[in-house]
Amino acid sequence: MNLNAIFRKKEDVVTRSIAGETILIPIRDNLADMQGIYTLNPVAEYIWQQLDGKQNLENIASGVSASFEAAPPETGEDMVEFINQLLTREIIEEVR
């Protein structure tokens, strides 16, 4: 995956904070897709918040490394895996 790629959240995803956890709920055809619910850990929550359609993945990975004191190579690999999961579930889209 190209780290210059920019992604944004799709409008049919609801984000909720419940009992200190952030949950993503895709809404399809006016119904919640309960099979596609994601509970985010703090790093995934940070990444999710940064997917604003303006920042590229390289900048987001740098922010993760700085905020969570993680090694950049590990951060990048984990982030790409998370982004791929969101793409597969059609929760985000690439900005072109």
Summary of the structure (lengths in Angstrom):
residues: 96
radius of gyration: 13.2
end to end distance: 14.3
largest distance: 40.8
contacts: 247
relative contact order: 0.23
helix: 43%
strand: 33%
